[in-house]
Amino acid sequence: QVQLAESGGGLVQPGGSLRLSCTFSGDNINHYDMGWFRQAPGKERELVAAISWGGATTYYIGSVRGRFTISRDNAKNTMYLQMNNLKSEDTAVYSCTADRGDVATPRGGKYWGQGTQVTVSS
């Protein structure tokens, strides 16, 4: 059974940076596309970024493009989200997802982590 575990969230001031990690276990990570979603209070969950199984293809929503970078290290069974120039509107619970198919859809993938809180505030 695939299991995902996020880490790296926290409180940061506007303009600051955080790096989220998602550790994958239970299968061969090379078979899975992965992505990050977020859900802010009172809002629907939204796709933030996605990455193909080998890392060659990435996707970002417009509001984070140029500020966030998604990457993965399959040898370490880990996916990352580097978040720079954070804004208050980035405050949300960030969750990672994985699937043998496409995760860059509103539903995301089959497998999900528990989520990590990111709060951007002065």
KOLGU-4560 file (N, C-alpha, C; in nm, 3 decimals, padded with zeros to 5 digits):
<recs>
<n_xx: 00.084 n_yy: -00.119 n_zz: 00.000 ca_xx: 00.000 ca_yy: 00.000 ca_zz: 00.000 c_xx: 00.088 c_yy: 00.125 c_zz: 00.000 mol: A seq: 1 type: GLN>
<n_xx: 00.062 n_yy: 00.215 n_zz: -00.094 ca_xx: 00.139 ca_yy: 00.339 ca_zz: -00.101 c_xx: 00.105 c_yy: 00.427 c_zz: 00.019 mol: A seq: 2 type: VAL>
<n_xx: 00.208 n_yy: 00.484 n_zz: 00.077 ca_xx: 00.190 ca_yy: 00.581 ca_zz: 00.185 c_xx: 00.272 c_yy: 00.706 c_zz: 00.153 mol: A seq: 3 type: GLN>
<n_xx: 00.212 n_yy: 00.821 n_zz: 00.183 ca_xx: 00.277 ca_yy: 00.949 ca_zz: 00.160 c_xx: 00.280 c_yy: 01.027 c_zz: 00.291 mol: A seq: 4 type: LEU>
<n_xx: 00.392 n_yy: 01.096 n_zz: 00.316 ca_xx: 00.405 ca_yy: 01.173 ca_zz: 00.440 c_xx: 00.471 c_yy: 01.306 c_zz: 00.409 mol: A seq: 5 type: ALA>
<n_xx: 00.399 n_yy: 01.415 n_zz: 00.439 ca_xx: 00.452 ca_yy: 01.549 ca_zz: 00.416 c_xx: 00.526 c_yy: 01.601 c_zz: 00.538 mol: A seq: 6 type: GLU>
<n_xx: 00.620 n_yy: 01.691 n_zz: 00.512 ca_xx: 00.689 ca_yy: 01.761 ca_zz: 00.619 c_xx: 00.738 c_yy: 01.894 c_zz: 00.566 mol: A seq: 7 type: SER>
<n_xx: 00.775 n_yy: 01.984 n_zz: 00.656 ca_xx: 00.835 ca_yy: 02.110 ca_zz: 00.617 c_xx: 00.746 c_yy: 02.232 c_zz: 00.628 mol: A seq: 8 type: GLY>
<n_xx: 00.621 n_yy: 02.212 n_zz: 00.666 ca_xx: 00.534 ca_yy: 02.328 ca_zz: 00.682 c_xx: 00.571 c_yy: 02.410 c_zz: 00.804 mol: A seq: 9 type: GLY>
<n_xx: 00.505 n_yy: 02.526 n_zz: 00.818 ca_xx: 00.531 ca_yy: 02.610 ca_zz: 00.934 c_xx: 00.482 c_yy: 02.751 c_zz: 00.912 mol: A seq: 10 type: GLY>
<n_xx: 00.526 n_yy: 02.839 n_zz: 01.001 ca_xx: 00.490 ca_yy: 02.981 ca_zz: 00.995 c_xx: 00.606 c_yy: 03.059 c_zz: 00.933 mol: A seq: 11 type: LEU>
<n_xx: 00.576 n_yy: 03.142 n_zz: 00.836 ca_xx: 00.678 ca_yy: 03.220 ca_zz: 00.768 c_xx: 00.622 c_yy: 03.358 c_zz: 00.739 mol: A seq: 12 type: VAL>
<n_xx: 00.708 n_yy: 03.457 n_zz: 00.737 ca_xx: 00.666 ca_yy: 03.593 ca_zz: 00.705 c_xx: 00.648 c_yy: 03.610 c_zz: 00.555 mol: A seq: 13 type: GLN>
<n_xx: 00.565 n_yy: 03.705 n_zz: 00.515 ca_xx: 00.552 ca_yy: 03.733 ca_zz: 00.371 c_xx: 00.688 c_yy: 03.762 c_zz: 00.309 mol: A seq: 14 type: PRO>
<n_xx: 00.709 n_yy: 03.705 n_zz: 00.190 ca_xx: 00.838 ca_yy: 03.718 ca_zz: 00.124 c_xx: 00.937 c_yy: 03.609 c_zz: 00.159 mol: A seq: 15 type: GLY>
<n_xx: 00.904 n_yy: 03.529 n_zz: 00.259 ca_xx: 00.993 ca_yy: 03.422 ca_zz: 00.302 c_xx: 00.981 c_yy: 03.297 c_zz: 00.216 mol: A seq: 16 type: GLY>
<n_xx: 01.056 n_yy: 03.194 n_zz: 00.258 ca_xx: 01.061 ca_yy: 03.069 ca_zz: 00.182 c_xx: 01.040 c_yy: 02.950 c_zz: 00.274 mol: A seq: 17 type: SER>
<n_xx: 00.986 n_yy: 02.843 n_zz: 00.216 ca_xx: 00.975 ca_yy: 02.713 ca_zz: 00.281 c_xx: 00.997 c_yy: 02.606 c_zz: 00.176 mol: A seq: 18 type: LEU>
<n_xx: 01.046 n_yy: 02.490 n_zz: 00.221 ca_xx: 01.054 ca_yy: 02.374 ca_zz: 00.133 c_xx: 00.977 c_yy: 02.259 c_zz: 00.196 mol: A seq: 19 type: ARG>
<n_xx: 00.876 n_yy: 02.215 n_zz: 00.123 ca_xx: 00.797 ca_yy: 02.100 ca_zz: 00.165 c_xx: 00.857 c_yy: 01.973 c_zz: 00.106 mol: A seq: 20 type: LEU>
<n_xx: 00.847 n_yy: 01.865 n_zz: 00.182 ca_xx: 00.890 ca_yy: 01.734 ca_zz: 00.135 c_xx: 00.775 c_yy: 01.635 c_zz: 00.145 mol: A seq: 21 type: SER>
<n_xx: 00.772 n_yy: 01.540 n_zz: 00.054 ca_xx: 00.673 ca_yy: 01.433 ca_zz: 00.056 c_xx: 00.748 c_yy: 01.302 c_zz: 00.038 mol: A seq: 22 type: CYS>
<n_xx: 00.747 n_yy: 01.221 n_zz: 00.141 ca_xx: 00.815 ca_yy: 01.091 ca_zz: 00.138 c_xx: 00.719 c_yy: 00.982 c_zz: 00.093 mol: A seq: 23 type: THR>
<n_xx: 00.763 n_yy: 00.903 n_zz: -00.005 ca_xx: 00.682 ca_yy: 00.799 ca_zz: -00.068 c_xx: 00.729 c_yy: 00.663 c_zz: -00.019 mol: A seq: 24 type: PHE>
<n_xx: 00.636 n_yy: 00.572 n_zz: 00.009 ca_xx: 00.673 ca_yy: 00.435 ca_zz: 00.046 c_xx: 00.564 c_yy: 00.338 c_zz: 00.004 mol: A seq: 25 type: SER>
<n_xx: 00.599 n_yy: 00.211 n_zz: -00.007 ca_xx: 00.501 ca_yy: 00.107 ca_zz: -00.034 c_xx: 00.499 c_yy: 00.056 c_zz: -00.177 mol: A seq: 26 type: GLY>
<n_xx: 00.571 n_yy: 00.117 n_zz: -00.267 ca_xx: 00.575 ca_yy: 00.073 ca_zz: -00.406 c_xx: 00.696 c_yy: 00.139 c_zz: -00.472 mol: A seq: 27 type: ASP>
<n_xx: 00.708 n_yy: 00.118 n_zz: -00.604 ca_xx: 00.819 ca_yy: 00.178 ca_zz: -00.679 c_xx: 00.779 c_yy: 00.318 c_zz: -00.724 mol: A seq: 28 type: ASN>
<n_xx: 00.842 n_yy: 00.419 n_zz: -00.669 ca_xx: 00.806 ca_yy: 00.558 ca_zz: -00.696 c_xx: 00.819 c_yy: 00.593 c_zz: -00.845 mol: A seq: 29 type: ILE>
<n_xx: 00.902 n_yy: 00.520 n_zz: -00.916 ca_xx: 00.924 ca_yy: 00.547 ca_zz: -01.058 c_xx: 00.799 c_yy: 00.523 c_zz: -01.143 mol: A seq: 30 type: ASN>
<n_xx: 00.698 n_yy: 00.460 n_zz: -01.086 ca_xx: 00.576 ca_yy: 00.432 ca_zz: -01.160 c_xx: 00.467 c_yy: 00.538 c_zz: -01.138 mol: A seq: 31 type: HIS>
<n_xx: 00.500 n_yy: 00.641 n_zz: -01.059 ca_xx: 00.397 ca_yy: 00.733 ca_zz: -01.014 c_xx: 00.424 c_yy: 00.879 c_zz: -01.052 mol: A seq: 32 type: TYR>
<n_xx: 00.323 n_yy: 00.943 n_zz: -01.110 ca_xx: 00.320 ca_yy: 01.088 ca_zz: -01.116 c_xx: 00.281 c_yy: 01.139 c_zz: -00.977 mol: A seq: 33 type: ASP>
<n_xx: 00.328 n_yy: 01.260 n_zz: -00.944 ca_xx: 00.301 ca_yy: 01.314 ca_zz: -00.811 c_xx: 00.268 c_yy: 01.461 c_zz: -00.819 mol: A seq: 34 type: MET>
<n_xx: 00.206 n_yy: 01.513 n_zz: -00.714 ca_xx: 00.170 ca_yy: 01.654 ca_zz: -00.716 c_xx: 00.142 c_yy: 01.706 c_zz: -00.576 mol: A seq: 35 type: GLY>
<n_xx: 00.125 n_yy: 01.838 n_zz: -00.572 ca_xx: 00.090 ca_yy: 01.908 ca_zz: -00.449 c_xx: -00.044 c_yy: 01.979 c_zz: -00.468 mol: A seq: 36 type: TRP>
<n_xx: -00.131 n_yy: 01.963 n_zz: -00.371 ca_xx: -00.256 ca_yy: 02.036 ca_zz: -00.363 c_xx: -00.255 c_yy: 02.119 c_zz: -00.236 mol: A seq: 37 type: PHE>
<n_xx: -00.344 n_yy: 02.218 n_zz: -00.230 ca_xx: -00.359 ca_yy: 02.295 ca_zz: -00.107 c_xx: -00.506 c_yy: 02.328 c_zz: -00.085 mol: A seq: 38 type: ARG>
<n_xx: -00.539 n_yy: 02.346 n_zz: 00.041 ca_xx: -00.676 ca_yy: 02.385 ca_zz: 00.075 c_xx: -00.671 c_yy: 02.490 c_zz: 00.184 mol: A seq: 39 type: GLN>
<n_xx: -00.722 n_yy: 02.607 n_zz: 00.151 ca_xx: -00.730 ca_yy: 02.717 ca_zz: 00.247 c_xx: -00.866 c_yy: 02.712 c_zz: 00.317 mol: A seq: 40 type: ALA>
<n_xx: -00.876 n_yy: 02.771 n_zz: 00.435 ca_xx: -01.003 ca_yy: 02.769 ca_zz: 00.508 c_xx: -01.116 c_yy: 02.827 c_zz: 00.425 mol: A seq: 41 type: PRO>
<n_xx: -01.225 n_yy: 02.753 n_zz: 00.416 ca_xx: -01.342 ca_yy: 02.800 ca_zz: 00.343 c_xx: -01.332 c_yy: 02.792 c_zz: 00.193 mol: A seq: 42 type: GLY>
<n_xx: -01.223 n_yy: 02.731 n_zz: 00.144 ca_xx: -01.205 ca_yy: 02.720 ca_zz: -00.001 c_xx: -01.191 c_yy: 02.574 c_zz: -00.042 mol: A seq: 43 type: LYS>
<n_xx: -01.213 n_yy: 02.549 n_zz: -00.170 ca_xx: -01.197 ca_yy: 02.415 ca_zz: -00.222 c_xx: -01.048 c_yy: 02.382 c_zz: -00.238 mol: A seq: 44 type: GLU>
<n_xx: -01.020 n_yy: 02.254 n_zz: -00.233 ca_xx: -00.884 ca_yy: 02.209 ca_zz: -00.257 c_xx: -00.845 c_yy: 02.238 c_zz: -00.401 mol: A seq: 45 type: ARG>
<n_xx: -00.721 n_yy: 02.285 n_zz: -00.423 ca_xx: -00.677 ca_yy: 02.317 ca_zz: -00.557 c_xx: -00.538 c_yy: 02.259 c_zz: -00.583 mol: A seq: 46 type: GLU>
<n_xx: -00.520 n_yy: 02.221 n_zz: -00.709 ca_xx: -00.390 ca_yy: 02.174 ca_zz: -00.754 c_xx: -00.292 c_yy: 02.291 c_zz: -00.755 mol: A seq: 47 type: LEU>
<n_xx: -00.174 n_yy: 02.270 n_zz: -00.701 ca_xx: -00.069 ca_yy: 02.372 ca_zz: -00.701 c_xx: 00.036 c_yy: 02.341 c_zz: -00.807 mol: A seq: 48 type: VAL>
<n_xx: 00.086 n_yy: 02.218 n_zz: -00.806 ca_xx: 00.191 ca_yy: 02.179 ca_zz: -00.899 c_xx: 00.191 c_yy: 02.028 c_zz: -00.914 mol: A seq: 49 type: ALA>
<n_xx: 00.241 n_yy: 01.981 n_zz: -01.028 ca_xx: 00.249 ca_yy: 01.838 ca_zz: -01.053 c_xx: 00.377 c_yy: 01.807 c_zz: -01.128 mol: A seq: 50 type: ALA>
<n_xx: 00.422 n_yy: 01.681 n_zz: -01.115 ca_xx: 00.546 ca_yy: 01.640 ca_zz: -01.180 c_xx: 00.531 c_yy: 01.496 c_zz: -01.228 mol: A seq: 51 type: ILE>
<n_xx: 00.582 n_yy: 01.470 n_zz: -01.347 ca_xx: 00.573 ca_yy: 01.336 ca_zz: -01.404 c_xx: 00.668 c_yy: 01.241 c_zz: -01.331 mol: A seq: 52 type: SER>
<n_xx: 00.655 n_yy: 01.110 n_zz: -01.359 ca_xx: 00.728 ca_yy: 01.009 ca_zz: -01.284 c_xx: 00.879 c_yy: 01.029 c_zz: -01.288 mol: A seq: 53 type: TRP>
<n_xx: 00.930 n_yy: 01.077 n_zz: -01.401 ca_xx: 01.075 ca_yy: 01.095 ca_zz: -01.415 c_xx: 01.120 c_yy: 01.238 c_zz: -01.394 mol: A seq: 54 type: GLY>
<n_xx: 01.024 n_yy: 01.328 n_zz: -01.372 ca_xx: 01.060 ca_yy: 01.467 ca_zz: -01.347 c_xx: 01.073 c_yy: 01.554 c_zz: -01.471 mol: A seq: 55 type: GLY>
<n_xx: 01.050 n_yy: 01.496 n_zz: -01.589 ca_xx: 01.072 ca_yy: 01.572 ca_zz: -01.711 c_xx: 00.964 c_yy: 01.675 c_zz: -01.737 mol: A seq: 56 type: ALA>
<n_xx: 00.844 n_yy: 01.648 n_zz: -01.688 ca_xx: 00.730 ca_yy: 01.736 ca_zz: -01.713 c_xx: 00.676 c_yy: 01.789 c_zz: -01.581 mol: A seq: 57 type: THR>
<n_xx: 00.658 n_yy: 01.920 n_zz: -01.576 ca_xx: 00.600 ca_yy: 01.983 ca_zz: -01.458 c_xx: 00.484 c_yy: 02.073 c_zz: -01.498 mol: A seq: 58 type: THR>
<n_xx: 00.399 n_yy: 02.100 n_zz: -01.399 ca_xx: 00.283 ca_yy: 02.187 ca_zz: -01.420 c_xx: 00.267 c_yy: 02.274 c_zz: -01.296 mol: A seq: 59 type: TYR>
<n_xx: 00.229 n_yy: 02.400 n_zz: -01.318 ca_xx: 00.202 ca_yy: 02.492 ca_zz: -01.207 c_xx: 00.075 c_yy: 02.571 c_zz: -01.235 mol: A seq: 60 type: TYR>
<n_xx: 00.000 n_yy: 02.603 n_zz: -01.129 ca_xx: -00.107 ca_yy: 02.699 ca_zz: -01.148 c_xx: -00.046 c_yy: 02.837 c_zz: -01.161 mol: A seq: 61 type: ILE>
<n_xx: -00.119 n_yy: 02.927 n_zz: -01.223 ca_xx: -00.066 ca_yy: 03.058 ca_zz: -01.254 c_xx: -00.019 c_yy: 03.139 c_zz: -01.135 mol: A seq: 62 type: GLY>
<n_xx: -00.089 n_yy: 03.126 n_zz: -01.024 ca_xx: -00.060 ca_yy: 03.210 ca_zz: -00.908 c_xx: 00.073 c_yy: 03.174 c_zz: -00.840 mol: A seq: 63 type: SER>
<n_xx: 00.129 n_yy: 03.057 n_zz: -00.869 ca_xx: 00.256 ca_yy: 03.018 ca_zz: -00.806 c_xx: 00.370 c_yy: 03.009 c_zz: -00.906 mol: A seq: 64 type: VAL>
<n_xx: 00.338 n_yy: 03.016 n_zz: -01.034 ca_xx: 00.443 ca_yy: 03.002 ca_zz: -01.135 c_xx: 00.547 c_yy: 03.112 c_zz: -01.118 mol: A seq: 65 type: ARG>
<n_xx: 00.673 n_yy: 03.071 n_zz: -01.118 ca_xx: 00.781 ca_yy: 03.167 ca_zz: -01.097 c_xx: 00.822 c_yy: 03.183 c_zz: -00.951 mol: A seq: 66 type: GLY>
<n_xx: 00.736 n_yy: 03.136 n_zz: -00.859 ca_xx: 00.768 ca_yy: 03.143 ca_zz: -00.716 c_xx: 00.791 c_yy: 03.004 c_zz: -00.656 mol: A seq: 67 type: ARG>
<n_xx: 00.718 n_yy: 02.905 n_zz: -00.703 ca_xx: 00.728 ca_yy: 02.768 ca_zz: -00.651 c_xx: 00.799 c_yy: 02.679 c_zz: -00.753 mol: A seq: 68 type: PHE>
<n_xx: 00.873 n_yy: 02.582 n_zz: -00.702 ca_xx: 00.939 ca_yy: 02.484 ca_zz: -00.788 c_xx: 00.914 c_yy: 02.344 c_zz: -00.734 mol: A seq: 69 type: THR>
<n_xx: 00.857 n_yy: 02.259 n_zz: -00.817 ca_xx: 00.835 ca_yy: 02.119 ca_zz: -00.780 c_xx: 00.950 c_yy: 02.036 c_zz: -00.835 mol: A seq: 70 type: ILE>
<n_xx: 00.995 n_yy: 01.939 n_zz: -00.756 ca_xx: 01.103 ca_yy: 01.851 ca_zz: -00.800 c_xx: 01.089 c_yy: 01.718 c_zz: -00.728 mol: A seq: 71 type: SER>
<n_xx: 01.168 n_yy: 01.621 n_zz: -00.772 ca_xx: 01.164 ca_yy: 01.490 ca_zz: -00.707 c_xx: 01.300 c_yy: 01.424 c_zz: -00.716 mol: A seq: 72 type: ARG>
<n_xx: 01.329 n_yy: 01.341 n_zz: -00.617 ca_xx: 01.450 ca_yy: 01.261 ca_zz: -00.615 c_xx: 01.404 c_yy: 01.117 c_zz: -00.592 mol: A seq: 73 type: ASP>
<n_xx: 01.390 n_yy: 01.043 n_zz: -00.700 ca_xx: 01.336 ca_yy: 00.908 ca_zz: -00.689 c_xx: 01.429 c_yy: 00.815 c_zz: -00.610 mol: A seq: 74 type: ASN>
<n_xx: 01.557 n_yy: 00.842 n_zz: -00.613 ca_xx: 01.651 ca_yy: 00.760 ca_zz: -00.536 c_xx: 01.626 c_yy: 00.774 c_zz: -00.386 mol: A seq: 75 type: ALA>
<n_xx: 01.570 n_yy: 00.888 n_zz: -00.346 ca_xx: 01.539 ca_yy: 00.913 ca_zz: -00.206 c_xx: 01.390 c_yy: 00.897 c_zz: -00.177 mol: A seq: 76 type: LYS>
<n_xx: 01.313 n_yy: 00.854 n_zz: -00.278 ca_xx: 01.168 ca_yy: 00.836 ca_zz: -00.261 c_xx: 01.100 c_yy: 00.963 c_zz: -00.208 mol: A seq: 77 type: ASN>
<n_xx: 01.141 n_yy: 01.076 n_zz: -00.259 ca_xx: 01.093 ca_yy: 01.203 ca_zz: -00.206 c_xx: 01.062 c_yy: 01.303 c_zz: -00.317 mol: A seq: 78 type: THR>
<n_xx: 00.952 n_yy: 01.376 n_zz: -00.297 ca_xx: 00.915 ca_yy: 01.488 ca_zz: -00.383 c_xx: 00.924 c_yy: 01.615 c_zz: -00.300 mol: A seq: 79 type: MET>
<n_xx: 00.953 n_yy: 01.727 n_zz: -00.365 ca_xx: 00.972 ca_yy: 01.854 ca_zz: -00.295 c_xx: 00.886 c_yy: 01.964 c_zz: -00.357 mol: A seq: 80 type: TYR>
<n_xx: 00.859 n_yy: 02.065 n_zz: -00.276 ca_xx: 00.800 ca_yy: 02.189 ca_zz: -00.326 c_xx: 00.875 c_yy: 02.304 c_zz: -00.261 mol: A seq: 81 type: LEU>
<n_xx: 00.959 n_yy: 02.370 n_zz: -00.340 ca_xx: 01.029 ca_yy: 02.488 ca_zz: -00.292 c_xx: 00.940 c_yy: 02.609 c_zz: -00.315 mol: A seq: 82 type: GLN>
<n_xx: 00.909 n_yy: 02.678 n_zz: -00.206 ca_xx: 00.817 ca_yy: 02.792 ca_zz: -00.214 c_xx: 00.892 c_yy: 02.918 c_zz: -00.174 mol: A seq: 83 type: MET>
<n_xx: 00.905 n_yy: 03.011 n_zz: -00.268 ca_xx: 00.974 ca_yy: 03.138 ca_zz: -00.245 c_xx: 00.878 c_yy: 03.254 c_zz: -00.255 mol: A seq: 84 type: ASN>
<n_xx: 00.917 n_yy: 03.367 n_zz: -00.200 ca_xx: 00.835 ca_yy: 03.488 ca_zz: -00.207 c_xx: 00.690 c_yy: 03.457 c_zz: -00.166 mol: A seq: 85 type: ASN>
<n_xx: 00.677 n_yy: 03.394 n_zz: -00.053 ca_xx: 00.544 ca_yy: 03.352 ca_zz: -00.007 c_xx: 00.455 c_yy: 03.471 c_zz: 00.025 mol: A seq: 86 type: LEU>
<n_xx: 00.327 n_yy: 03.453 n_zz: -00.003 ca_xx: 00.227 ca_yy: 03.556 ca_zz: 00.019 c_xx: 00.120 c_yy: 03.504 c_zz: 00.116 mol: A seq: 87 type: LYS>
<n_xx: 00.047 n_yy: 03.597 n_zz: 00.175 ca_xx: -00.056 ca_yy: 03.555 ca_zz: 00.271 c_xx: -00.157 c_yy: 03.461 c_zz: 00.206 mol: A seq: 88 type: SER>
<n_xx: -00.183 n_yy: 03.482 n_zz: 00.079 ca_xx: -00.280 ca_yy: 03.395 ca_zz: 00.009 c_xx: -00.230 c_yy: 03.255 c_zz: -00.016 mol: A seq: 89 type: GLU>
<n_xx: -00.103 n_yy: 03.228 n_zz: 00.015 ca_xx: -00.051 ca_yy: 03.092 ca_zz: 00.005 c_xx: -00.081 c_yy: 03.011 c_zz: 00.132 mol: A seq: 90 type: ASP>
<n_xx: -00.135 n_yy: 03.076 n_zz: 00.233 ca_xx: -00.169 ca_yy: 03.006 ca_zz: 00.356 c_xx: -00.272 c_yy: 02.898 c_zz: 00.330 mol: A seq: 91 type: THR>
<n_xx: -00.238 n_yy: 02.774 n_zz: 00.368 ca_xx: -00.325 ca_yy: 02.660 ca_zz: 00.341 c_xx: -00.264 c_yy: 02.534 c_zz: 00.400 mol: A seq: 92 type: ALA>
<n_xx: -00.341 n_yy: 02.427 n_zz: 00.400 ca_xx: -00.286 ca_yy: 02.294 ca_zz: 00.425 c_xx: -00.243 c_yy: 02.237 c_zz: 00.290 mol: A seq: 93 type: VAL>
<n_xx: -00.117 n_yy: 02.198 n_zz: 00.284 ca_xx: -00.060 ca_yy: 02.144 ca_zz: 00.160 c_xx: -00.050 c_yy: 01.992 c_zz: 00.171 mol: A seq: 94 type: TYR>
<n_xx: -00.102 n_yy: 01.924 n_zz: 00.069 ca_xx: -00.102 ca_yy: 01.778 ca_zz: 00.069 c_xx: -00.039 c_yy: 01.727 c_zz: -00.059 mol: A seq: 95 type: SER>
<n_xx: 00.033 n_yy: 01.617 n_zz: -00.047 ca_xx: 00.089 ca_yy: 01.555 ca_zz: -00.167 c_xx: 00.001 c_yy: 01.438 c_zz: -00.211 mol: A seq: 96 type: CYS>
<n_xx: 00.007 n_yy: 01.410 n_zz: -00.340 ca_xx: -00.073 ca_yy: 01.303 ca_zz: -00.398 c_xx: 00.010 c_yy: 01.228 c_zz: -00.500 mol: A seq: 97 type: THR>
<n_xx: -00.024 n_yy: 01.102 n_zz: -00.523 ca_xx: 00.048 ca_yy: 01.018 ca_zz: -00.618 c_xx: -00.049 c_yy: 00.924 c_zz: -00.688 mol: A seq: 98 type: ALA>
<n_xx: -00.017 n_yy: 00.894 n_zz: -00.813 ca_xx: -00.101 ca_yy: 00.803 ca_zz: -00.890 c_xx: -00.020 c_yy: 00.748 c_zz: -01.007 mol: A seq: 99 type: ASP>
<n_xx: -00.053 n_yy: 00.627 n_zz: -01.050 ca_xx: 00.011 ca_yy: 00.573 ca_zz: -01.170 c_xx: -00.037 c_yy: 00.646 c_zz: -01.295 mol: A seq: 100 type: ARG>
<n_xx: -00.149 n_yy: 00.715 n_zz: -01.283 ca_xx: -00.198 ca_yy: 00.800 ca_zz: -01.390 c_xx: -00.172 c_yy: 00.946 c_zz: -01.360 mol: A seq: 101 type: GLY>
<n_xx: -00.243 n_yy: 01.033 n_zz: -01.434 ca_xx: -00.225 ca_yy: 01.177 ca_zz: -01.422 c_xx: -00.281 c_yy: 01.230 c_zz: -01.290 mol: A seq: 102 type: ASP>
<n_xx: -00.204 n_yy: 01.311 n_zz: -01.219 ca_xx: -00.253 ca_yy: 01.373 ca_zz: -01.096 c_xx: -00.293 c_yy: 01.518 c_zz: -01.119 mol: A seq: 103 type: VAL>
<n_xx: -00.263 n_yy: 01.573 n_zz: -01.234 ca_xx: -00.292 ca_yy: 01.713 ca_zz: -01.262 c_xx: -00.437 c_yy: 01.732 c_zz: -01.306 mol: A seq: 104 type: ALA>
<n_xx: -00.525 n_yy: 01.687 n_zz: -01.223 ca_xx: -00.669 ca_yy: 01.700 ca_zz: -01.246 c_xx: -00.731 c_yy: 01.754 c_zz: -01.118 mol: A seq: 105 type: THR>
<n_xx: -00.853 n_yy: 01.804 n_zz: -01.121 ca_xx: -00.914 ca_yy: 01.855 ca_zz: -00.998 c_xx: -00.924 c_yy: 01.752 c_zz: -00.885 mol: A seq: 106 type: PRO>
<n_xx: -00.933 n_yy: 01.624 n_zz: -00.921 ca_xx: -00.945 ca_yy: 01.520 ca_zz: -00.818 c_xx: -00.810 c_yy: 01.478 c_zz: -00.762 mol: A seq: 107 type: ARG>
<n_xx: -00.703 n_yy: 01.502 n_zz: -00.834 ca_xx: -00.573 ca_yy: 01.457 ca_zz: -00.791 c_xx: -00.554 c_yy: 01.308 c_zz: -00.811 mol: A seq: 108 type: GLY>
<n_xx: -00.466 n_yy: 01.245 n_zz: -00.731 ca_xx: -00.433 ca_yy: 01.106 ca_zz: -00.748 c_xx: -00.508 c_yy: 01.013 c_zz: -00.654 mol: A seq: 109 type: GLY>
<n_xx: -00.470 n_yy: 00.885 n_zz: -00.661 ca_xx: -00.535 ca_yy: 00.783 ca_zz: -00.577 c_xx: -00.488 c_yy: 00.791 c_zz: -00.433 mol: A seq: 110 type: LYS>
<n_xx: -00.362 n_yy: 00.827 n_zz: -00.413 ca_xx: -00.303 ca_yy: 00.825 ca_zz: -00.279 c_xx: -00.275 c_yy: 00.967 c_zz: -00.232 mol: A seq: 111 type: TYR>
<n_xx: -00.295 n_yy: 00.987 n_zz: -00.100 ca_xx: -00.279 ca_yy: 01.120 ca_zz: -00.040 c_xx: -00.206 c_yy: 01.112 c_zz: 00.092 mol: A seq: 112 type: TRP>
<n_xx: -00.130 n_yy: 01.217 n_zz: 00.122 ca_xx: -00.073 ca_yy: 01.232 ca_zz: 00.254 c_xx: -00.172 c_yy: 01.302 c_zz: 00.345 mol: A seq: 113 type: GLY>
<n_xx: -00.131 n_yy: 01.322 n_zz: 00.470 ca_xx: -00.217 ca_yy: 01.383 ca_zz: 00.570 c_xx: -00.219 c_yy: 01.535 c_zz: 00.562 mol: A seq: 114 type: GLN>
<n_xx: -00.118 n_yy: 01.592 n_zz: 00.502 ca_xx: -00.113 ca_yy: 01.736 ca_zz: 00.487 c_xx: -00.022 c_yy: 01.803 c_zz: 00.588 mol: A seq: 115 type: GLY>
<n_xx: 00.028 n_yy: 01.920 n_zz: 00.550 ca_xx: 00.112 ca_yy: 02.001 ca_zz: 00.639 c_xx: 00.068 c_yy: 02.146 c_zz: 00.627 mol: A seq: 116 type: THR>
<n_xx: 00.059 n_yy: 02.214 n_zz: 00.741 ca_xx: 00.008 ca_yy: 02.351 ca_zz: 00.743 c_xx: 00.118 c_yy: 02.449 c_zz: 00.706 mol: A seq: 117 type: GLN>
<n_xx: 00.085 n_yy: 02.539 n_zz: 00.614 ca_xx: 00.173 ca_yy: 02.651 ca_zz: 00.579 c_xx: 00.096 c_yy: 02.779 c_zz: 00.611 mol: A seq: 118 type: VAL>
<n_xx: 00.155 n_yy: 02.862 n_zz: 00.697 ca_xx: 00.094 ca_yy: 02.988 ca_zz: 00.734 c_xx: 00.190 c_yy: 03.101 c_zz: 00.702 mol: A seq: 119 type: THR>
<n_xx: 00.141 n_yy: 03.195 n_zz: 00.622 ca_xx: 00.222 ca_yy: 03.310 ca_zz: 00.583 c_xx: 00.161 c_yy: 03.433 c_zz: 00.651 mol: A seq: 120 type: VAL>
<n_xx: 00.235 n_yy: 03.486 n_zz: 00.746 ca_xx: 00.181 ca_yy: 03.597 ca_zz: 00.825 c_xx: 00.295 c_yy: 03.674 c_zz: 00.890 mol: A seq: 121 type: SER>
<n_xx: 00.274 n_yy: 03.804 n_zz: 00.906 ca_xx: 00.372 ca_yy: 03.886 ca_zz: 00.975 c_xx: 00.336 c_yy: 03.898 c_zz: 01.123 mol: A seq: 122 type: SER>
</recs>
